[in-house]
């Protein structure tokens, strides 16, 4: 249960170096190393040796963290646009990254792009090109800075929407003057269940077993009632940062089950916001999984 939430030992060492030596060595090992250095006639003190060890420890991980958190804004006008679309199953999300060289204010200013639809179940192998049309822009909560997430829909090279492009028809309906005059509002509720790392079993459930009866878990608080709150909170804040109209979140009746709401949103915005919120949740889940894989 706790494994999905626990940071890796490498991460723990990096953030705890003020309270203990960052290198995972015992005092005996330190003494042995310093003794060997002295026997060789090296003039460095043990204190200097320790500082050197601390600076070099986990240097690759630290460099990676620095690069991932690097804000490019002071150094270049270029930024990264993550083009996102719905795959062939109608529920899977795909994305690819592109460098944009000038500021943009509207999705129509972004270039169209293409991808291999035969690899996503959206085109035959002999005619696999599918074109991405940018339709909505959100701030990127993962890269920060001027980087953006771009909701796209999908077309043939001739400009026809492919069969899995349901957004195209929805946009036609919502752009009808009669519909616009009605100002249709939507509120969408999204439920999801968190699974334990490496086992297909809900978070908060004993592996291969079942939790107590429902009742205490709905909107519950406490370690024995609320499982995965940090994931829900991370997703909530990431959505607000991105500009998604997320209006709330709560624990559901089953341990490991959560819910959030998007809306009220007008017209096609409701669909764009819920799909990008799902993409953000998928990426957060991926990051949590990778964190546990490093343990």
BAPAFI-699655 format. One record per residue (C-alpha): residue in one letter; residue number from 1; z, y, x. Coordinates in nm, 3 decimals, always signed. Each point is the difference from the previous one (the first is absolute). Example, Ala and Ser with C-alpha at 12.3 -4.5 7.8 and 13.67 -1.06 7.14 Angstrom:
% residues 2
<rec code="A" pos="1" pz="+0.780" py="-0.450" px="+1.230"/>
<rec code="S" pos="2" pz="-0.066" py="+0.344" px="+0.137"/>
***
This chain:
% residues 295
<rec code="X" pos="1" pz="+0.000" py="+0.000" px="+0.000"/>
<rec code="X" pos="2" pz="+0.104" py="+0.253" px="+0.262"/>
<rec code="X" pos="3" pz="-0.287" py="-0.084" px="+0.233"/>
<rec code="X" pos="4" pz="-0.259" py="+0.199" px="-0.190"/>
<rec code="X" pos="5" pz="+0.208" py="+0.314" px="+0.043"/>
<rec code="X" pos="6" pz="+0.144" py="-0.049" px="+0.348"/>
<rec code="X" pos="7" pz="-0.164" py="+0.187" px="+0.290"/>
<rec code="X" pos="8" pz="-0.112" py="-0.200" px="+0.299"/>
<rec code="X" pos="9" pz="+0.227" py="-0.046" px="+0.299"/>
<rec code="X" pos="10" pz="-0.243" py="+0.211" px="+0.203"/>
<rec code="X" pos="11" pz="+0.035" py="+0.287" px="-0.243"/>
<rec code="X" pos="12" pz="+0.377" py="-0.034" px="-0.003"/>
<rec code="X" pos="13" pz="+0.007" py="+0.023" px="+0.378"/>
<rec code="X" pos="14" pz="-0.214" py="+0.313" px="-0.003"/>
<rec code="X" pos="15" pz="+0.221" py="+0.195" px="-0.240"/>
<rec code="X" pos="16" pz="+0.334" py="-0.118" px="+0.140"/>
<rec code="X" pos="17" pz="-0.034" py="+0.097" px="+0.361"/>
<rec code="X" pos="18" pz="+0.268" py="+0.269" px="-0.022"/>
<rec code="X" pos="19" pz="+0.263" py="-0.257" px="-0.088"/>
<rec code="X" pos="20" pz="-0.093" py="-0.288" px="+0.233"/>
<rec code="X" pos="21" pz="-0.251" py="-0.087" px="+0.271"/>
<rec code="X" pos="22" pz="-0.343" py="-0.029" px="-0.162"/>
<rec code="X" pos="23" pz="-0.097" py="-0.295" px="+0.214"/>
<rec code="X" pos="24" pz="+0.120" py="-0.329" px="-0.158"/>
<rec code="X" pos="25" pz="+0.197" py="-0.105" px="+0.309"/>
<rec code="X" pos="26" pz="+0.362" py="-0.102" px="+0.034"/>
<rec code="X" pos="27" pz="+0.239" py="+0.175" px="+0.236"/>
<rec code="X" pos="28" pz="-0.013" py="-0.304" px="+0.227"/>
<rec code="X" pos="29" pz="-0.379" py="+0.025" px="+0.024"/>
<rec code="X" pos="30" pz="+0.025" py="+0.371" px="+0.085"/>
<rec code="X" pos="31" pz="+0.252" py="-0.075" px="+0.278"/>
<rec code="X" pos="32" pz="-0.222" py="-0.272" px="+0.136"/>
<rec code="X" pos="33" pz="-0.302" py="+0.227" px="+0.014"/>
<rec code="X" pos="34" pz="+0.188" py="+0.284" px="+0.167"/>
<rec code="X" pos="35" pz="+0.152" py="-0.244" px="+0.250"/>
<rec code="X" pos="36" pz="-0.345" py="-0.130" px="+0.093"/>
<rec code="X" pos="37" pz="-0.122" py="+0.354" px="+0.051"/>
<rec code="X" pos="38" pz="+0.296" py="+0.079" px="+0.230"/>
<rec code="X" pos="39" pz="-0.048" py="-0.318" px="+0.201"/>
<rec code="X" pos="40" pz="-0.354" py="+0.108" px="+0.075"/>
<rec code="X" pos="41" pz="+0.131" py="+0.327" px="+0.143"/>
<rec code="X" pos="42" pz="-0.153" py="+0.217" px="-0.271"/>
<rec code="X" pos="43" pz="+0.180" py="+0.334" px="-0.011"/>
<rec code="X" pos="44" pz="-0.034" py="+0.060" px="-0.377"/>
<rec code="X" pos="45" pz="+0.327" py="+0.007" px="-0.192"/>
<rec code="X" pos="46" pz="+0.059" py="-0.221" px="-0.301"/>
<rec code="X" pos="47" pz="-0.003" py="+0.311" px="-0.219"/>
<rec code="X" pos="48" pz="-0.350" py="+0.094" px="+0.114"/>
<rec code="X" pos="49" pz="-0.112" py="-0.356" px="-0.046"/>
<rec code="X" pos="50" pz="+0.131" py="-0.003" px="-0.355"/>
<rec code="X" pos="51" pz="-0.181" py="+0.322" px="-0.088"/>
<rec code="X" pos="52" pz="-0.323" py="-0.145" px="+0.129"/>
<rec code="X" pos="53" pz="+0.048" py="-0.312" px="-0.212"/>
<rec code="X" pos="54" pz="+0.070" py="+0.203" px="-0.311"/>
<rec code="X" pos="55" pz="-0.309" py="+0.213" px="+0.044"/>
<rec code="X" pos="56" pz="-0.230" py="-0.296" px="+0.051"/>
<rec code="X" pos="57" pz="+0.153" py="-0.220" px="-0.272"/>
<rec code="X" pos="58" pz="-0.229" py="-0.039" px="-0.302"/>
<rec code="X" pos="59" pz="-0.242" py="+0.258" px="+0.142"/>
<rec code="X" pos="60" pz="-0.299" py="-0.154" px="-0.176"/>
<rec code="X" pos="61" pz="+0.177" py="+0.006" px="-0.336"/>
<rec code="X" pos="62" pz="+0.115" py="+0.359" px="+0.058"/>
<rec code="X" pos="63" pz="-0.351" py="+0.114" px="+0.090"/>
<rec code="X" pos="64" pz="-0.136" py="-0.167" px="-0.313"/>
<rec code="X" pos="65" pz="+0.262" py="+0.173" px="-0.216"/>
<rec code="X" pos="66" pz="-0.083" py="+0.336" px="+0.162"/>
<rec code="X" pos="67" pz="-0.371" py="-0.046" px="-0.065"/>
<rec code="X" pos="68" pz="+0.050" py="-0.111" px="-0.360"/>
<rec code="X" pos="69" pz="+0.216" py="+0.306" px="-0.065"/>
<rec code="X" pos="70" pz="-0.226" py="+0.240" px="+0.191"/>
<rec code="X" pos="71" pz="-0.103" py="+0.306" px="-0.203"/>
<rec code="X" pos="72" pz="-0.356" py="+0.086" px="+0.100"/>
<rec code="X" pos="73" pz="+0.002" py="+0.339" px="-0.174"/>
<rec code="X" pos="74" pz="+0.087" py="+0.214" px="+0.307"/>
<rec code="X" pos="75" pz="-0.266" py="-0.170" px="+0.212"/>
<rec code="X" pos="76" pz="-0.311" py="-0.041" px="-0.215"/>
<rec code="X" pos="77" pz="-0.154" py="+0.111" px="-0.329"/>
<rec code="X" pos="78" pz="-0.112" py="-0.358" px="-0.058"/>
<rec code="X" pos="79" pz="+0.198" py="-0.225" px="-0.234"/>
<rec code="X" pos="80" pz="-0.012" py="-0.354" px="-0.138"/>
<rec code="X" pos="81" pz="-0.117" py="-0.083" px="-0.350"/>
<rec code="X" pos="82" pz="+0.094" py="-0.347" px="-0.126"/>
<rec code="X" pos="83" pz="-0.272" py="-0.103" px="-0.249"/>
<rec code="X" pos="84" pz="+0.156" py="-0.231" px="-0.262"/>
<rec code="X" pos="85" pz="-0.174" py="-0.208" px="-0.265"/>
<rec code="X" pos="86" pz="+0.061" py="-0.294" px="-0.235"/>
<rec code="X" pos="87" pz="-0.139" py="-0.332" px="+0.124"/>
<rec code="X" pos="88" pz="-0.193" py="-0.272" px="-0.178"/>
<rec code="X" pos="89" pz="+0.296" py="-0.163" px="-0.176"/>
<rec code="X" pos="90" pz="+0.071" py="+0.323" px="-0.185"/>
<rec code="X" pos="91" pz="+0.357" py="+0.009" px="+0.132"/>
<rec code="X" pos="92" pz="-0.031" py="-0.011" px="+0.381"/>
<rec code="X" pos="93" pz="-0.010" py="+0.325" px="+0.194"/>
<rec code="X" pos="94" pz="-0.218" py="+0.060" px="+0.305"/>
<rec code="X" pos="95" pz="-0.017" py="+0.294" px="+0.239"/>
<rec code="X" pos="96" pz="-0.165" py="+0.128" px="+0.316"/>
<rec code="X" pos="97" pz="+0.063" py="+0.309" px="+0.214"/>
<rec code="X" pos="98" pz="-0.235" py="+0.283" px="+0.087"/>
<rec code="X" pos="99" pz="+0.032" py="+0.311" px="+0.218"/>
<rec code="X" pos="100" pz="-0.074" py="+0.325" px="-0.185"/>
<rec code="X" pos="101" pz="-0.091" py="+0.300" px="+0.211"/>
<rec code="X" pos="102" pz="+0.046" py="+0.295" px="-0.235"/>
<rec code="X" pos="103" pz="+0.250" py="+0.105" px="-0.269"/>
<rec code="X" pos="104" pz="-0.081" py="-0.108" px="-0.355"/>
<rec code="X" pos="105" pz="+0.135" py="+0.112" px="-0.335"/>
<rec code="X" pos="106" pz="-0.176" py="-0.237" px="-0.241"/>
<rec code="X" pos="107" pz="-0.105" py="-0.369" px="+0.014"/>
<rec code="X" pos="108" pz="-0.366" py="+0.101" px="-0.038"/>
<rec code="X" pos="109" pz="+0.018" py="+0.160" px="+0.346"/>
<rec code="X" pos="110" pz="+0.074" py="-0.338" px="+0.160"/>
<rec code="X" pos="111" pz="-0.293" py="-0.214" px="+0.115"/>
<rec code="X" pos="112" pz="-0.091" py="-0.313" px="-0.190"/>
<rec code="X" pos="113" pz="+0.052" py="-0.319" px="+0.198"/>
<rec code="X" pos="114" pz="-0.099" py="-0.363" px="-0.015"/>
<rec code="X" pos="115" pz="+0.144" py="-0.347" px="+0.051"/>
<rec code="X" pos="116" pz="-0.099" py="-0.367" px="-0.008"/>
<rec code="X" pos="117" pz="+0.044" py="-0.105" px="-0.362"/>
<rec code="X" pos="118" pz="-0.066" py="-0.367" px="+0.079"/>
<rec code="X" pos="119" pz="+0.337" py="-0.004" px="+0.179"/>
<rec code="X" pos="120" pz="+0.186" py="+0.136" px="-0.304"/>
<rec code="X" pos="121" pz="-0.167" py="-0.206" px="-0.273"/>
<rec code="X" pos="122" pz="-0.204" py="+0.296" px="-0.122"/>
<rec code="X" pos="123" pz="-0.354" py="-0.065" px="+0.128"/>
<rec code="X" pos="124" pz="-0.222" py="-0.292" px="+0.110"/>
<rec code="X" pos="125" pz="-0.043" py="-0.069" px="+0.372"/>
<rec code="X" pos="126" pz="-0.370" py="+0.084" px="+0.000"/>
<rec code="X" pos="127" pz="+0.061" py="+0.346" px="-0.155"/>
<rec code="X" pos="128" pz="+0.357" py="+0.080" px="+0.091"/>
<rec code="X" pos="129" pz="+0.016" py="+0.378" px="+0.040"/>
<rec code="X" pos="130" pz="+0.233" py="+0.182" px="-0.240"/>
<rec code="X" pos="131" pz="+0.046" py="+0.379" px="+0.003"/>
<rec code="X" pos="132" pz="+0.337" py="+0.172" px="-0.033"/>
<rec code="X" pos="133" pz="+0.015" py="+0.325" px="-0.199"/>
<rec code="X" pos="134" pz="+0.319" py="+0.206" px="+0.066"/>
<rec code="X" pos="135" pz="+0.164" py="+0.094" px="-0.331"/>
<rec code="X" pos="136" pz="+0.361" py="+0.110" px="+0.057"/>
<rec code="X" pos="137" pz="+0.207" py="+0.118" px="+0.298"/>
<rec code="X" pos="138" pz="+0.368" py="-0.055" px="+0.081"/>
<rec code="X" pos="139" pz="+0.212" py="+0.087" px="+0.303"/>
<rec code="X" pos="140" pz="+0.054" py="-0.295" px="+0.233"/>
<rec code="X" pos="141" pz="+0.375" py="-0.079" px="+0.016"/>
<rec code="X" pos="142" pz="-0.047" py="-0.244" px="+0.288"/>
<rec code="X" pos="143" pz="-0.200" py="+0.212" px="+0.245"/>
<rec code="X" pos="144" pz="+0.131" py="+0.337" px="-0.121"/>
<rec code="X" pos="145" pz="-0.154" py="+0.325" px="+0.125"/>
<rec code="X" pos="146" pz="-0.334" py="+0.090" px="-0.157"/>
<rec code="X" pos="147" pz="-0.096" py="-0.364" px="-0.050"/>
<rec code="X" pos="148" pz="-0.095" py="-0.114" px="-0.349"/>
<rec code="X" pos="149" pz="-0.042" py="-0.301" px="-0.227"/>
<rec code="X" pos="150" pz="-0.326" py="-0.002" px="-0.196"/>
<rec code="X" pos="151" pz="-0.048" py="-0.191" px="-0.325"/>
<rec code="X" pos="152" pz="-0.360" py="-0.115" px="-0.019"/>
<rec code="X" pos="153" pz="-0.222" py="-0.186" px="-0.243"/>
<rec code="X" pos="154" pz="-0.296" py="-0.222" px="+0.087"/>
<rec code="X" pos="155" pz="-0.378" py="+0.012" px="-0.044"/>
<rec code="X" pos="156" pz="-0.321" py="-0.168" px="+0.109"/>
<rec code="X" pos="157" pz="-0.216" py="+0.184" px="+0.255"/>
<rec code="X" pos="158" pz="-0.215" py="+0.104" px="-0.299"/>
<rec code="X" pos="159" pz="+0.296" py="+0.179" px="-0.157"/>
<rec code="X" pos="160" pz="+0.085" py="-0.250" px="-0.274"/>
<rec code="X" pos="161" pz="+0.366" py="-0.090" px="-0.051"/>
<rec code="X" pos="162" pz="+0.065" py="-0.361" px="+0.101"/>
<rec code="X" pos="163" pz="+0.147" py="-0.233" px="-0.268"/>
<rec code="X" pos="164" pz="+0.359" py="+0.030" px="+0.128"/>
<rec code="X" pos="165" pz="-0.012" py="+0.382" px="-0.012"/>
<rec code="X" pos="166" pz="+0.197" py="+0.064" px="-0.319"/>
<rec code="X" pos="167" pz="+0.087" py="+0.354" px="+0.103"/>
<rec code="X" pos="168" pz="-0.357" py="+0.121" px="-0.051"/>
<rec code="X" pos="169" pz="+0.004" py="-0.081" px="-0.372"/>
<rec code="X" pos="170" pz="+0.352" py="+0.140" px="-0.039"/>
<rec code="X" pos="171" pz="-0.109" py="+0.327" px="+0.161"/>
<rec code="X" pos="172" pz="-0.292" py="+0.024" px="-0.245"/>
<rec code="X" pos="173" pz="+0.240" py="-0.037" px="-0.293"/>
<rec code="X" pos="174" pz="+0.255" py="+0.247" px="+0.132"/>
<rec code="X" pos="175" pz="-0.266" py="+0.260" px="+0.081"/>
<rec code="X" pos="176" pz="-0.123" py="+0.002" px="-0.362"/>
<rec code="X" pos="177" pz="+0.081" py="+0.337" px="-0.158"/>
<rec code="X" pos="178" pz="+0.162" py="-0.157" px="-0.304"/>
<rec code="X" pos="179" pz="+0.233" py="-0.198" px="+0.223"/>
<rec code="X" pos="180" pz="+0.073" py="+0.301" px="+0.223"/>
<rec code="X" pos="181" pz="+0.092" py="+0.205" px="-0.306"/>
<rec code="X" pos="182" pz="+0.252" py="-0.267" px="-0.103"/>
<rec code="X" pos="183" pz="+0.176" py="+0.028" px="+0.341"/>
<rec code="X" pos="184" pz="+0.094" py="-0.372" px="+0.012"/>
<rec code="X" pos="185" pz="+0.330" py="-0.067" px="+0.173"/>
<rec code="X" pos="186" pz="+0.090" py="-0.334" px="+0.158"/>
<rec code="X" pos="187" pz="+0.321" py="-0.147" px="+0.137"/>
<rec code="X" pos="188" pz="-0.038" py="-0.328" px="+0.188"/>
<rec code="X" pos="189" pz="+0.284" py="-0.237" px="+0.080"/>
<rec code="X" pos="190" pz="-0.041" py="-0.223" px="+0.307"/>
<rec code="X" pos="191" pz="+0.231" py="-0.295" px="+0.064"/>
<rec code="X" pos="192" pz="+0.008" py="-0.205" px="+0.320"/>
<rec code="X" pos="193" pz="+0.211" py="-0.271" px="+0.163"/>
<rec code="X" pos="194" pz="+0.102" py="-0.007" px="+0.366"/>
<rec code="X" pos="195" pz="-0.024" py="-0.338" px="+0.172"/>
<rec code="X" pos="196" pz="+0.213" py="-0.118" px="+0.290"/>
<rec code="X" pos="197" pz="-0.158" py="-0.014" px="+0.344"/>
<rec code="X" pos="198" pz="-0.189" py="-0.323" px="+0.075"/>
<rec code="X" pos="199" pz="+0.088" py="-0.158" px="-0.336"/>
<rec code="X" pos="200" pz="-0.158" py="+0.059" px="-0.340"/>
<rec code="X" pos="201" pz="+0.333" py="+0.059" px="-0.169"/>
<rec code="X" pos="202" pz="+0.137" py="+0.325" px="-0.148"/>
<rec code="X" pos="203" pz="+0.228" py="+0.220" px="+0.205"/>
<rec code="X" pos="204" pz="+0.361" py="-0.050" px="-0.102"/>
<rec code="X" pos="205" pz="-0.054" py="-0.359" px="-0.113"/>
<rec code="X" pos="206" pz="+0.146" py="-0.291" px="+0.198"/>
<rec code="X" pos="207" pz="-0.293" py="-0.181" px="+0.162"/>
<rec code="X" pos="208" pz="-0.102" py="-0.285" px="-0.231"/>
<rec code="X" pos="209" pz="+0.264" py="+0.104" px="-0.251"/>
<rec code="X" pos="210" pz="+0.057" py="+0.248" px="-0.278"/>
<rec code="X" pos="211" pz="+0.216" py="+0.309" px="-0.044"/>
<rec code="X" pos="212" pz="+0.267" py="+0.056" px="-0.261"/>
<rec code="X" pos="213" pz="-0.104" py="+0.090" px="-0.354"/>
<rec code="X" pos="214" pz="-0.160" py="+0.338" px="-0.064"/>
<rec code="X" pos="215" pz="+0.215" py="+0.291" px="-0.097"/>
<rec code="X" pos="216" pz="+0.151" py="+0.158" px="+0.312"/>
<rec code="X" pos="217" pz="-0.332" py="+0.056" px="+0.182"/>
<rec code="X" pos="218" pz="-0.178" py="+0.246" px="-0.232"/>
<rec code="X" pos="219" pz="+0.054" py="+0.348" px="+0.150"/>
<rec code="X" pos="220" pz="+0.281" py="-0.163" px="+0.198"/>
<rec code="X" pos="221" pz="+0.171" py="+0.132" px="+0.313"/>
<rec code="X" pos="222" pz="+0.165" py="-0.196" px="+0.279"/>
<rec code="X" pos="223" pz="-0.095" py="-0.263" px="+0.254"/>
<rec code="X" pos="224" pz="+0.041" py="-0.286" px="-0.249"/>
<rec code="X" pos="225" pz="-0.207" py="+0.166" px="-0.274"/>
<rec code="X" pos="226" pz="-0.269" py="+0.215" px="+0.161"/>
<rec code="X" pos="227" pz="-0.238" py="-0.162" px="+0.250"/>
<rec code="X" pos="228" pz="-0.268" py="+0.201" px="+0.181"/>
<rec code="X" pos="229" pz="+0.115" py="+0.348" px="-0.098"/>
<rec code="X" pos="230" pz="-0.110" py="+0.142" px="+0.336"/>
<rec code="X" pos="231" pz="-0.357" py="-0.124" px="-0.061"/>
<rec code="X" pos="232" pz="-0.005" py="+0.156" px="-0.345"/>
<rec code="X" pos="233" pz="+0.135" py="+0.329" px="+0.137"/>
<rec code="X" pos="234" pz="-0.250" py="+0.004" px="+0.288"/>
<rec code="X" pos="235" pz="-0.283" py="-0.054" px="-0.246"/>
<rec code="X" pos="236" pz="+0.136" py="+0.269" px="-0.235"/>
<rec code="X" pos="237" pz="+0.013" py="+0.264" px="+0.276"/>
<rec code="X" pos="238" pz="-0.339" py="-0.100" px="+0.142"/>
<rec code="X" pos="239" pz="-0.158" py="+0.046" px="-0.344"/>
<rec code="X" pos="240" pz="+0.157" py="+0.343" px="-0.045"/>
<rec code="X" pos="241" pz="-0.121" py="+0.101" px="+0.347"/>
<rec code="X" pos="242" pz="-0.352" py="-0.121" px="-0.082"/>
<rec code="X" pos="243" pz="-0.013" py="+0.211" px="-0.316"/>
<rec code="X" pos="244" pz="+0.014" py="-0.293" px="-0.242"/>
<rec code="X" pos="245" pz="+0.154" py="+0.092" px="-0.333"/>
<rec code="X" pos="246" pz="+0.271" py="-0.266" px="+0.018"/>
<rec code="X" pos="247" pz="+0.270" py="+0.083" px="-0.253"/>
<rec code="X" pos="248" pz="+0.271" py="-0.256" px="+0.068"/>
<rec code="X" pos="249" pz="+0.105" py="-0.345" px="+0.117"/>
<rec code="X" pos="250" pz="+0.269" py="-0.256" px="-0.082"/>
<rec code="X" pos="251" pz="+0.117" py="-0.354" px="+0.067"/>
<rec code="X" pos="252" pz="-0.114" py="-0.252" px="-0.260"/>
<rec code="X" pos="253" pz="+0.174" py="-0.290" px="-0.175"/>
<rec code="X" pos="254" pz="-0.078" py="-0.258" px="+0.271"/>
<rec code="X" pos="255" pz="+0.140" py="+0.015" px="+0.353"/>
<rec code="X" pos="256" pz="-0.271" py="+0.128" px="+0.236"/>
<rec code="X" pos="257" pz="-0.199" py="+0.152" px="-0.285"/>
<rec code="X" pos="258" pz="-0.070" py="+0.374" px="-0.014"/>
<rec code="X" pos="259" pz="-0.193" py="+0.243" px="-0.214"/>
<rec code="X" pos="260" pz="-0.143" py="+0.348" px="+0.038"/>
<rec code="X" pos="261" pz="-0.182" py="+0.233" px="-0.235"/>
<rec code="X" pos="262" pz="-0.303" py="+0.221" px="+0.062"/>
<rec code="X" pos="263" pz="-0.064" py="+0.287" px="-0.237"/>
<rec code="X" pos="264" pz="-0.033" py="+0.178" px="-0.222"/>
<rec code="X" pos="265" pz="-0.351" py="+0.039" px="+0.141"/>
<rec code="X" pos="266" pz="-0.310" py="+0.135" px="-0.166"/>
<rec code="X" pos="267" pz="-0.321" py="-0.203" px="-0.024"/>
<rec code="X" pos="268" pz="-0.143" py="-0.173" px="+0.306"/>
<rec code="X" pos="269" pz="+0.288" py="+0.125" px="+0.219"/>
<rec code="X" pos="270" pz="+0.224" py="-0.271" px="-0.146"/>
<rec code="X" pos="271" pz="-0.219" py="-0.277" px="+0.143"/>
<rec code="X" pos="272" pz="-0.044" py="+0.165" px="+0.339"/>
<rec code="X" pos="273" pz="+0.373" py="+0.060" px="+0.036"/>
<rec code="X" pos="274" pz="+0.107" py="-0.352" px="-0.096"/>
<rec code="X" pos="275" pz="-0.251" py="-0.163" px="+0.235"/>
<rec code="X" pos="276" pz="+0.103" py="+0.214" px="+0.298"/>
<rec code="X" pos="277" pz="+0.366" py="-0.070" px="-0.079"/>
<rec code="X" pos="278" pz="-0.081" py="-0.373" px="+0.016"/>
<rec code="X" pos="279" pz="-0.177" py="+0.048" px="+0.332"/>
<rec code="X" pos="280" pz="+0.307" py="+0.179" px="+0.142"/>
<rec code="X" pos="281" pz="+0.226" py="-0.282" px="-0.120"/>
<rec code="X" pos="282" pz="-0.227" py="-0.260" px="+0.165"/>
<rec code="X" pos="283" pz="+0.011" py="+0.185" px="+0.334"/>
<rec code="X" pos="284" pz="+0.380" py="+0.036" px="-0.013"/>
<rec code="X" pos="285" pz="+0.031" py="-0.373" px="-0.071"/>
<rec code="X" pos="286" pz="-0.232" py="-0.071" px="+0.295"/>
<rec code="X" pos="287" pz="+0.215" py="+0.216" px="+0.230"/>
<rec code="X" pos="288" pz="+0.320" py="-0.176" px="-0.111"/>
<rec code="X" pos="289" pz="-0.163" py="-0.340" px="+0.059"/>
<rec code="X" pos="290" pz="-0.113" py="+0.099" px="+0.351"/>
<rec code="X" pos="291" pz="+0.347" py="+0.134" px="+0.080"/>
<rec code="X" pos="292" pz="+0.148" py="-0.340" px="-0.076"/>
<rec code="X" pos="293" pz="-0.271" py="-0.183" px="+0.195"/>
<rec code="X" pos="294" pz="+0.117" py="+0.184" px="+0.316"/>
<rec code="X" pos="295" pz="+0.349" py="-0.149" px="-0.026"/>
***
